[in-house]
Amino acid sequence: MPELIPTDHYARITWMGSVPQNRPNIRSQSIETAFASYAGIAGDYHAGLTRASCVRVTSQHPKGTEIRNVRQLSILSAEELDIIAKEIGLEAINPVHLGASLVVEGIDDFTHLPPNSRLQAENGATIVVDMQNGPCNYPAREIENDHPGHGKGFLPAARGRRGVCAWIEREGQISVGDVLRLHIPGQRAWAHK
């Protein structure tokens, strides 16, 4: 019996980006298409099969420890970006400021997709959701640089709306305009005591 359930929920890629290896900040550069390999998007700062652990996982690993890279991609929801923009007084947020890999539209409450969900393109390219991406100060700084007075509200506005971190399960070309089908784990919610 399959453990991942195909849903009738679809997301369309509306924007793609890549963060340069020699980045002076977190900004991504807009791209139209890329081959998503097992290591992520070639040339992207976050690509690689492994990575050095960061502050987000110091409860599990000392900072700098080599670990599996489940943060190859940062995927954001167009709908959630619109909410953040309104809350910080902007007409729109440029995904470049957030170091985004993909922006998708069409799936409600995107940031809270169950971990281990899949987003699968028609060609079979498959992205695995690791977990939600917590807001941080780096996007706030980039927003503030271009829109003085608006960056400081980013953290509270982005909490629970910052999208997800993800990694590539099956290689394939992905492009702006592609439609991704959501597959979710078949397990019930954890009933902790």
C-alpha positions as CSV (number, residue, x, y, z in Angstrom):
1,M,0.0,0.0,0.0
2,P,1.5,3.4,-0.9
3,E,2.5,5.6,2.0
4,L,2.2,8.9,0.0
5,I,-1.2,9.9,-1.2
6,P,-1.6,11.9,-4.4
7,T,-4.0,14.9,-3.8
8,D,-6.1,17.1,-6.0
9,H,-4.0,20.1,-4.9
10,Y,-1.6,21.6,-7.5
11,A,0.9,24.4,-7.3
12,R,2.2,26.4,-10.3
13,I,5.7,27.7,-10.3
14,T,5.4,31.5,-10.8
15,W,9.1,32.4,-10.1
16,M,12.5,30.7,-9.8
17,G,15.8,31.9,-8.5
18,S,19.3,30.9,-7.7
19,V,21.6,32.3,-5.0
20,P,25.1,32.8,-6.4
21,Q,28.0,30.9,-4.8
22,N,30.0,34.1,-4.2
23,R,27.0,35.9,-2.6
24,P,27.5,39.2,-0.8
25,N,24.0,38.7,0.7
26,I,21.1,36.3,0.5
27,R,19.6,37.7,-2.7
28,S,18.8,35.2,-5.4
29,Q,18.9,35.9,-9.1
30,S,15.9,35.3,-11.2
31,I,16.1,32.3,-13.6
32,E,13.4,30.7,-15.9
33,T,14.5,27.1,-15.8
34,A,17.0,24.7,-14.1
35,F,17.9,21.1,-13.9
36,A,17.2,19.9,-10.4
37,S,19.7,17.2,-9.6
38,Y,20.1,15.2,-6.5
39,A,22.3,18.0,-5.2
40,G,19.8,20.7,-6.0
41,I,20.3,23.5,-8.6
42,A,23.8,23.6,-10.0
43,G,25.7,26.7,-9.0
44,D,23.3,27.6,-6.3
45,Y,24.8,28.5,-2.9
46,H,22.6,25.9,-1.2
47,A,23.3,23.1,-3.6
48,G,25.1,19.9,-2.4
49,L,24.3,16.5,-1.1
50,T,25.6,17.5,2.3
51,R,26.1,20.8,4.1
52,A,27.6,22.2,7.3
53,S,25.1,22.3,10.1
54,C,23.9,25.8,11.0
55,V,22.2,27.4,14.0
56,R,18.8,25.8,13.0
57,V,20.1,22.3,14.0
58,T,22.5,23.0,16.9
59,S,20.2,21.0,19.2
60,Q,21.1,18.0,17.2
61,H,24.6,18.8,15.8
62,P,27.4,21.1,16.7
63,K,27.6,24.1,14.3
64,G,29.7,23.2,11.2
65,T,29.1,19.4,11.4
66,E,28.6,17.8,8.0
67,I,25.0,16.6,7.6
68,R,22.6,15.6,4.8
69,N,21.5,18.7,2.9
70,V,17.7,18.9,3.2
71,R,17.8,22.7,2.6
72,Q,18.7,22.7,-1.1
73,L,15.6,24.8,-2.0
74,S,13.6,27.5,-0.3
75,I,10.0,27.4,-1.6
76,L,7.6,30.3,-1.0
77,S,3.9,30.7,-1.6
78,A,2.8,33.6,-3.7
79,E,-0.4,33.9,-1.6
80,E,1.6,34.1,1.7
81,L,4.0,36.6,0.2
82,D,1.1,38.8,-0.6
83,I,-0.1,38.7,3.0
84,I,3.4,39.5,4.3
85,A,3.7,42.4,1.9
86,K,0.4,43.9,3.0
87,E,1.4,43.6,6.7
88,I,4.6,45.4,6.2
89,G,3.1,48.1,4.0
90,L,4.4,47.1,0.6
91,E,2.5,46.4,-2.6
92,A,4.6,43.2,-3.2
93,I,7.7,41.5,-2.0
94,N,10.4,40.6,-4.5
95,P,11.4,36.9,-3.9
96,V,15.0,38.0,-4.7
97,H,15.1,39.6,-1.2
98,L,14.3,36.3,0.5
99,G,16.9,34.2,-1.3
100,A,14.0,32.1,-2.8
101,S,14.5,29.1,-5.1
102,L,10.8,28.8,-6.1
103,V,7.6,30.7,-5.7
104,V,4.4,28.7,-6.2
105,E,0.7,29.5,-6.2
106,G,-2.4,27.5,-5.7
107,I,-1.9,25.6,-2.4
108,D,-3.5,27.1,0.7
109,D,-1.5,27.2,4.0
110,F,1.6,26.3,2.0
111,T,4.1,26.8,4.8
112,H,2.3,24.2,6.9
113,L,2.5,21.3,4.4
114,P,3.3,18.1,6.3
115,P,7.0,17.4,6.4
116,N,7.9,14.7,3.8
117,S,5.2,15.8,1.4
118,R,6.2,15.7,-2.3
119,L,5.7,18.3,-5.0
120,Q,5.9,16.4,-8.3
121,A,6.2,17.8,-11.8
122,E,4.6,16.2,-14.8
123,N,8.0,15.0,-16.0
124,G,8.5,13.2,-12.7
125,A,10.9,15.7,-11.1
126,T,10.1,15.4,-7.4
127,I,10.8,17.8,-4.5
128,V,10.5,16.7,-0.9
129,V,9.4,19.1,1.8
130,D,11.7,19.0,4.8
131,M,9.9,21.5,7.1
132,Q,8.8,25.1,7.3
133,N,11.5,27.7,6.9
134,G,11.6,30.0,9.9
135,P,11.8,33.8,9.3
136,C,15.2,35.4,9.8
137,N,16.8,38.8,9.8
138,Y,18.6,38.4,6.4
139,P,15.5,39.0,4.3
140,A,14.5,41.9,6.6
141,R,17.8,43.6,5.9
142,E,17.4,43.2,2.1
143,I,13.8,44.5,2.2
144,E,15.0,47.4,4.4
145,N,17.9,48.2,1.9
146,D,15.4,48.7,-1.0
147,H,12.3,49.9,1.0
148,P,13.5,51.8,4.1
149,G,11.1,51.5,7.0
150,H,9.5,48.2,5.8
151,G,12.1,45.6,6.6
152,K,11.7,45.7,10.4
153,G,8.2,44.3,10.2
154,F,9.2,41.3,8.2
155,L,9.9,38.8,11.0
156,P,6.5,39.0,12.7
157,A,4.7,39.2,9.4
158,A,6.6,36.2,8.0
159,R,6.1,33.9,11.0
160,G,4.2,30.9,9.8
161,R,4.4,32.2,6.2
162,R,8.1,31.9,5.3
163,G,7.6,28.8,3.1
164,V,9.4,25.5,3.3
165,C,12.9,24.1,2.9
166,A,13.1,21.2,0.5
167,W,15.4,18.8,-1.4
168,I,15.3,16.8,-4.6
169,E,14.2,13.2,-4.6
170,R,14.0,12.7,-8.3
171,E,16.0,14.7,-10.9
172,G,14.5,16.6,-13.7
173,Q,14.1,20.0,-15.4
174,I,11.8,22.5,-13.6
175,S,10.7,25.7,-15.1
176,V,8.5,28.7,-14.4
177,G,4.9,27.7,-15.4
178,D,5.4,24.0,-14.4
179,V,2.5,22.5,-12.4
180,L,3.4,20.5,-9.3
181,R,1.1,17.9,-7.8
182,L,1.0,17.6,-4.0
183,H,1.5,14.2,-2.4
184,I,1.1,13.9,1.4
185,P,2.1,11.2,3.9
186,G,-0.8,9.0,4.9
187,Q,-0.1,9.0,8.6
188,R,-2.4,10.7,11.1
189,A,-1.2,13.7,13.2
190,W,1.1,12.9,16.1
191,A,-1.0,12.3,19.3
192,H,1.6,13.2,21.9
193,K,0.8,13.3,25.6
